[in-house]
């Protein structure tokens, strides 16, 4: 049941934001491997994902099955890019942060998204 705040509005209580995951390793050349533009193009080509930003900007927003699924942020502390991805299923699932600053991180993110999109298509 939703709660009323002091002004009388009914809203779902805010969930605490999950922390960014620990980085596995920092690459010597962060531009090696997949670029951000290549990642975005590959996401746009993934069956089931829809870029709801209309293809504008370098931080697109994707939906999967008409639900928000993936969007990008810049970490305030490091200035590095990460994606919030809704990997769970069901109404209570929330976004999980996944690093997307280096070529290896972008490739890992793409693999994770494609795997999840394939599973969603089978349901």
HELIX and SHEET records of a PDB file:
HELIX    1   1 UNK A   36  UNK A   44  1                                   9    
HELIX    2   2 UNK A  103  UNK A  122  1                                  20    
SHEET    1   A 2 UNK A   3  UNK A   4  0                                        
SHEET    2   A 2 UNK A  10  UNK A  11 -1                                        
SHEET    1   B 5 UNK A  49  UNK A  51  0                                        
SHEET    2   B 5 UNK A  61  UNK A  64 -1                                        
SHEET    3   B 5 UNK A  67  UNK A  74 -1                                        
SHEET    4   B 5 UNK A  81  UNK A  86 -1                                        
SHEET    5   B 5 UNK A  95  UNK A  99 -1                                        
END                                                                             
